[in-house]
Amino acid sequence: NVFLSQSELDGLKADLPDKWNYYIDRLSCHIASSGKRYRSHAATIYKWAQEDAAKKAPKKGIPDYSCKEGESL
């Protein structure tokens, strides 16, 4: 249920070499479970990849000085 042209698929493979298959499966499951329709499946995958990358980026601000019992800073 995910529709991509050959050029879109090639672009995903080049831009997301380790994750392109994960995002296609994720979109397929999402479409199947929610019934949503997207104008561009490739654009949706790129958007999700950007959002996931932003979540992983370290946040600047107050450093985390938490530690477990028995550890020291």
N, CA, C and O atoms as a GROMACS GRO file, in nm:
protein
  292
    1ASN      N    1   0.080  -0.121   0.000
    1ASN     CA    2   0.000   0.000   0.000
    1ASN      C    3   0.084   0.128   0.000
    1ASN      O    4   0.029   0.238   0.005
    2VAL      N    5   0.216   0.115  -0.006
    2VAL     CA    6   0.304   0.231  -0.019
    2VAL      C    7   0.344   0.240  -0.166
    2VAL      O    8   0.396   0.145  -0.224
    3PHE      N    9   0.320   0.356  -0.225
    3PHE     CA   10   0.348   0.376  -0.366
    3PHE      C   11   0.464   0.473  -0.383
    3PHE      O   12   0.458   0.588  -0.341
    4LEU      N   13   0.571   0.423  -0.447
    4LEU     CA   14   0.689   0.504  -0.474
    4LEU      C   15   0.733   0.478  -0.618
    4LEU      O   16   0.730   0.365  -0.666
    5SER      N   17   0.773   0.584  -0.685
    5SER     CA   18   0.831   0.566  -0.818
    5SER      C   19   0.971   0.509  -0.800
    5SER      O   20   1.027   0.511  -0.690
    6GLN      N   21   1.028   0.459  -0.908
    6GLN     CA   22   1.163   0.403  -0.899
    6GLN      C   23   1.263   0.510  -0.858
    6GLN      O   24   1.356   0.483  -0.782
    7SER      N   25   1.246   0.633  -0.908
    7SER     CA   26   1.339   0.740  -0.871
    7SER      C   27   1.323   0.778  -0.724
    7SER      O   28   1.422   0.810  -0.658
    8GLU      N   29   1.199   0.776  -0.672
    8GLU     CA   30   1.178   0.805  -0.530
    8GLU      C   31   1.243   0.696  -0.444
    8GLU      O   32   1.306   0.726  -0.342
    9LEU      N   33   1.226   0.571  -0.484
    9LEU     CA   34   1.285   0.460  -0.410
    9LEU      C   35   1.438   0.467  -0.413
    9LEU      O   36   1.504   0.446  -0.311
   10ASP      N   37   1.493   0.498  -0.530
   10ASP     CA   38   1.638   0.513  -0.541
   10ASP      C   39   1.688   0.627  -0.452
   10ASP      O   40   1.794   0.616  -0.391
   11GLY      N   41   1.613   0.736  -0.446
   11GLY     CA   42   1.650   0.848  -0.361
   11GLY      C   43   1.648   0.811  -0.214
   11GLY      O   44   1.737   0.849  -0.138
   12LEU      N   45   1.545   0.737  -0.173
   12LEU     CA   46   1.538   0.693  -0.034
   12LEU      C   47   1.655   0.602   0.001
   12LEU      O   48   1.715   0.614   0.108
   13LYS      N   49   1.688   0.511  -0.091
   13LYS     CA   50   1.800   0.419  -0.066
   13LYS      C   51   1.931   0.496  -0.054
   13LYS      O   52   2.018   0.459   0.025
   14ALA      N   53   1.946   0.602  -0.132
   14ALA     CA   54   2.069   0.682  -0.127
   14ALA      C   55   2.074   0.770  -0.003
   14ALA      O   56   2.179   0.782   0.061
   15ASP      N   57   1.961   0.831   0.033
   15ASP     CA   58   1.957   0.925   0.144
   15ASP      C   59   1.944   0.858   0.280
   15ASP      O   60   1.994   0.909   0.380
   16LEU      N   61   1.878   0.743   0.284
   16LEU     CA   62   1.855   0.671   0.410
   16LEU      C   63   1.900   0.526   0.394
   16LEU      O   64   1.817   0.435   0.402
   17PRO      N   65   2.029   0.501   0.370
   17PRO     CA   66   2.074   0.366   0.334
   17PRO      C   67   2.042   0.258   0.438
   17PRO      O   68   2.018   0.143   0.401
   18ASP      N   69   2.043   0.293   0.564
   18ASP     CA   70   2.018   0.193   0.668
   18ASP      C   71   1.874   0.191   0.717
   18ASP      O   72   1.835   0.101   0.791
   19LYS      N   73   1.795   0.289   0.676
   19LYS     CA   74   1.661   0.304   0.734
   19LYS      C   75   1.548   0.304   0.632
   19LYS      O   76   1.431   0.305   0.672
   20TRP      N   77   1.577   0.304   0.501
   20TRP     CA   78   1.470   0.320   0.402
   20TRP      C   79   1.365   0.211   0.414
   20TRP      O   80   1.246   0.239   0.403
   21ASN      N   81   1.407   0.088   0.436
   21ASN     CA   82   1.311  -0.022   0.447
   21ASN      C   83   1.226  -0.008   0.573
   21ASN      O   84   1.106  -0.037   0.570
   22TYR      N   85   1.287   0.035   0.682
   22TYR     CA   86   1.215   0.058   0.807
   22TYR      C   87   1.103   0.159   0.787
   22TYR      O   88   0.990   0.138   0.833
   23TYR      N   89   1.134   0.271   0.719
   23TYR     CA   90   1.033   0.375   0.700
   23TYR      C   91   0.922   0.331   0.605
   23TYR      O   92   0.807   0.371   0.623
   24ILE      N   93   0.954   0.251   0.505
   24ILE     CA   94   0.849   0.199   0.416
   24ILE      C   95   0.756   0.108   0.495
   24ILE      O   96   0.634   0.118   0.481
   25ASP      N   97   0.812   0.020   0.576
   25ASP     CA   98   0.729  -0.068   0.659
   25ASP      C   99   0.646   0.011   0.759
   25ASP      O  100   0.529  -0.019   0.782
   26ARG      N  101   0.707   0.112   0.818
   26ARG     CA  102   0.637   0.197   0.916
   26ARG      C  103   0.519   0.268   0.850
   26ARG      O  104   0.410   0.273   0.906
   27LEU      N  105   0.542   0.324   0.730
   27LEU     CA  106   0.434   0.392   0.659
   27LEU      C  107   0.326   0.294   0.618
   27LEU      O  108   0.207   0.326   0.628
   28SER      N  109   0.363   0.176   0.574
   28SER     CA  110   0.266   0.075   0.535
   28SER      C  111   0.176   0.037   0.653
   28SER      O  112   0.054   0.030   0.638
   29CYS      N  113   0.236   0.012   0.767
   29CYS     CA  114   0.158  -0.022   0.887
   29CYS      C  115   0.068   0.094   0.928
   29CYS      O  116  -0.046   0.074   0.968
   30HIS      N  117   0.121   0.215   0.919
   30HIS     CA  118   0.043   0.334   0.959
   30HIS      C  119  -0.078   0.351   0.867
   30HIS      O  120  -0.188   0.378   0.915
   31ILE      N  121  -0.058   0.336   0.738
   31ILE     CA  122  -0.169   0.350   0.643
   31ILE      C  123  -0.273   0.241   0.667
   31ILE      O  124  -0.393   0.268   0.667
   32ALA      N  125  -0.227   0.118   0.688
   32ALA     CA  126  -0.318   0.006   0.710
   32ALA      C  127  -0.399   0.023   0.837
   32ALA      O  128  -0.518  -0.009   0.840
   33SER      N  129  -0.337   0.072   0.943
   33SER     CA  130  -0.407   0.081   1.070
   33SER      C  131  -0.493   0.206   1.083
   33SER      O  132  -0.596   0.204   1.150
   34SER      N  133  -0.451   0.316   1.019
   34SER     CA  134  -0.525   0.441   1.037
   34SER      C  135  -0.616   0.474   0.920
   34SER      O  136  -0.713   0.548   0.937
   35GLY      N  137  -0.587   0.421   0.802
   35GLY     CA  138  -0.667   0.453   0.685
   35GLY      C  139  -0.635   0.588   0.624
   35GLY      O  140  -0.704   0.633   0.532
   36LYS      N  141  -0.531   0.654   0.674
   36LYS     CA  142  -0.493   0.785   0.621
   36LYS      C  143  -0.442   0.773   0.479
   36LYS      O  144  -0.391   0.669   0.437
   37ARG      N  145  -0.456   0.884   0.406
   37ARG     CA  146  -0.402   0.892   0.270
   37ARG      C  147  -0.302   1.006   0.265
   37ARG      O  148  -0.323   1.110   0.328
   38TYR      N  149  -0.196   0.986   0.193
   38TYR     CA  150  -0.091   1.086   0.181
   38TYR      C  151  -0.071   1.120   0.034
   38TYR      O  152  -0.076   1.032  -0.052
   39ARG      N  153  -0.047   1.247   0.006
   39ARG     CA  154  -0.024   1.290  -0.133
   39ARG      C  155   0.106   1.232  -0.186
   39ARG      O  156   0.113   1.190  -0.301
   40SER      N  157   0.207   1.229  -0.102
   40SER     CA  158   0.338   1.178  -0.144
   40SER      C  159   0.394   1.088  -0.034
   40SER      O  160   0.426   1.135   0.076
   41HIS      N  161   0.404   0.962  -0.064
   41HIS     CA  162   0.458   0.870   0.035
   41HIS      C  163   0.607   0.897   0.059
   41HIS      O  164   0.655   0.884   0.172
   42ALA      N  165   0.679   0.935  -0.046
   42ALA     CA  166   0.822   0.966  -0.029
   42ALA      C  167   0.840   1.087   0.062
   42ALA      O  168   0.926   1.086   0.150
   43ALA      N  169   0.759   1.191   0.042
   43ALA     CA  170   0.770   1.311   0.126
   43ALA      C  171   0.738   1.278   0.271
   43ALA      O  172   0.801   1.332   0.362
   44THR      N  173   0.641   1.192   0.294
   44THR     CA  174   0.606   1.151   0.430
   44THR      C  175   0.723   1.079   0.496
   44THR      O  176   0.753   1.104   0.613
   45ILE      N  177   0.788   0.991   0.423
   45ILE     CA  178   0.903   0.919   0.477
   45ILE      C  179   1.017   1.015   0.510
   45ILE      O  180   1.077   1.004   0.617
   46TYR      N  181   1.046   1.108   0.420
   46TYR     CA  182   1.152   1.207   0.448
   46TYR      C  183   1.117   1.291   0.571
   46TYR      O  184   1.204   1.321   0.652
   47LYS      N  185   0.991   1.329   0.584
   47LYS     CA  186   0.948   1.409   0.699
   47LYS      C  187   0.968   1.331   0.828
   47LYS      O  188   1.021   1.385   0.926
   48TRP      N  189   0.928   1.206   0.829
   48TRP     CA  190   0.946   1.123   0.948
   48TRP      C  191   1.094   1.105   0.981
   48TRP      O  192   1.132   1.107   1.098
   49ALA      N  193   1.177   1.087   0.880
   49ALA     CA  194   1.320   1.071   0.903
   49ALA      C  195   1.380   1.197   0.964
   49ALA      O  196   1.464   1.190   1.053
   50GLN      N  197   1.336   1.314   0.915
   50GLN     CA  198   1.384   1.441   0.972
   50GLN      C  199   1.339   1.456   1.116
   50GLN      O  200   1.417   1.500   1.201
   51GLU      N  201   1.215   1.421   1.145
   51GLU     CA  202   1.164   1.431   1.282
   51GLU      C  203   1.241   1.337   1.375
   51GLU      O  204   1.276   1.376   1.487
   52ASP      N  205   1.268   1.215   1.329
   52ASP     CA  206   1.342   1.120   1.411
   52ASP      C  207   1.485   1.168   1.435
   52ASP      O  208   1.538   1.152   1.545
   53ALA      N  209   1.547   1.228   1.334
   53ALA     CA  210   1.683   1.280   1.350
   53ALA      C  211   1.685   1.396   1.449
   53ALA      O  212   1.779   1.410   1.527
   54ALA      N  213   1.582   1.479   1.446
   54ALA     CA  214   1.574   1.593   1.538
   54ALA      C  215   1.557   1.545   1.682
   54ALA      O  216   1.609   1.607   1.775
   55LYS      N  217   1.486   1.435   1.701
   55LYS     CA  218   1.467   1.380   1.835
   55LYS      C  219   1.599   1.327   1.892
   55LYS      O  220   1.622   1.333   2.012
   56LYS      N  221   1.685   1.276   1.804
   56LYS     CA  222   1.812   1.218   1.848
   56LYS      C  223   1.919   1.324   1.872
   56LYS      O  224   2.018   1.297   1.941
   57ALA      N  225   1.901   1.442   1.816
   57ALA     CA  226   2.002   1.547   1.829
   57ALA      C  227   2.013   1.589   1.975
   57ALA      O  228   1.911   1.607   2.042
   58PRO      N  229   2.134   1.604   2.024
   58PRO     CA  230   2.150   1.646   2.164
   58PRO      C  231   2.095   1.787   2.184
   58PRO      O  232   2.117   1.876   2.103
   59LYS      N  233   2.025   1.803   2.292
   59LYS     CA  234   1.967   1.933   2.324
   59LYS      C  235   2.067   2.014   2.405
   59LYS      O  236   2.129   1.962   2.498
   60LYS      N  237   2.081   2.139   2.369
   60LYS     CA  238   2.170   2.227   2.444
   60LYS      C  239   2.092   2.287   2.560
   60LYS      O  240   1.970   2.304   2.552
   61GLY      N  241   2.162   2.317   2.664
   61GLY     CA  242   2.096   2.375   2.780
   61GLY      C  243   2.162   2.325   2.906
   61GLY      O  244   2.284   2.311   2.913
   62ILE      N  245   2.082   2.298   3.004
   62ILE     CA  246   2.133   2.254   3.133
   62ILE      C  247   2.181   2.109   3.120
   62ILE      O  248   2.105   2.022   3.077
   63PRO      N  249   2.307   2.083   3.156
   63PRO     CA  250   2.359   1.947   3.145
   63PRO      C  251   2.290   1.854   3.244
   63PRO      O  252   2.243   1.897   3.349
   64ASP      N  253   2.286   1.728   3.210
   64ASP     CA  254   2.225   1.627   3.296
   64ASP      C  255   2.332   1.570   3.389
   64ASP      O  256   2.426   1.504   3.344
   65TYR      N  257   2.317   1.596   3.516
   65TYR     CA  258   2.413   1.547   3.614
   65TYR      C  259   2.356   1.432   3.695
   65TYR      O  260   2.402   1.406   3.806
   66SER      N  261   2.258   1.364   3.642
   66SER     CA  262   2.199   1.253   3.717
   66SER      C  263   2.294   1.134   3.715
   66SER      O  264   2.372   1.115   3.621
   67CYS      N  265   2.287   1.054   3.821
   67CYS     CA  266   2.370   0.934   3.827
   67CYS      C  267   2.295   0.830   3.909
   67CYS      O  268   2.203   0.860   3.984
   68LYS      N  269   2.339   0.707   3.892
   68LYS     CA  270   2.278   0.597   3.966
   68LYS      C  271   2.348   0.582   4.100
   68LYS      O  272   2.459   0.632   4.121
   69GLU      N  273   2.282   0.512   4.191
   69GLU     CA  274   2.340   0.490   4.322
   69GLU      C  275   2.471   0.414   4.308
   69GLU      O  276   2.479   0.315   4.236
   70GLY      N  277   2.572   0.461   4.375
   70GLY     CA  278   2.704   0.399   4.369
   70GLY      C  279   2.796   0.465   4.267
   70GLY      O  280   2.916   0.440   4.268
   71GLU      N  281   2.741   0.549   4.180
   71GLU     CA  282   2.823   0.621   4.082
   71GLU      C  283   2.855   0.759   4.138
   71GLU      O  284   2.786   0.810   4.226
   72SER      N  285   2.960   0.817   4.086
   72SER     CA  286   2.992   0.954   4.127
   72SER      C  287   3.012   1.039   4.004
   72SER      O  288   3.038   0.990   3.894
   73LEU      N  289   2.998   1.169   4.023
   73LEU     CA  290   3.013   1.262   3.911
   73LEU      C  291   3.153   1.308   3.902
   73LEU      O  292   3.186   1.387   3.813
   0.00000   0.00000   0.00000
